[in-house]
Amino acid sequence: MKWGGILKEGHKVKYRKLGLKISYYRKLKGMTQEQLAEKLDKNLSFIGAVEAPNINRTVSLGTLFDIAEILEIPAHKFLDFDED
């Protein structure tokens, strides 16, 4: 959640882990960032920012569901931070 345009401090690590999981499952599927961006109808810089560990880019729930569908992964896998 953002407060005054700033990502809440407690969520930064979670967004970073989320991006790393998206990257992991995308690569496991043999898909490039460009291919995922195209299927999502997003630009390449969006996917790059989501997956980058040094950028805290938020992702809407709808976009997360779309990514899960494209990668054929249950959406909850992206949010299970205990399995790390």
PyMOL commands that set and color helices and strands:
alter all, ss='L'
color gray80, all
select helices_A, chain A and resi 9-28+33-40+44-51+61-71+76-79+81-83
alter helices_A, ss='H'
color red, helices_A
select strands_A, chain A and resi 2-3+6-7
alter strands_A, ss='S'
color yellow, strands_A
deselect
rebuild
show_as cartoon
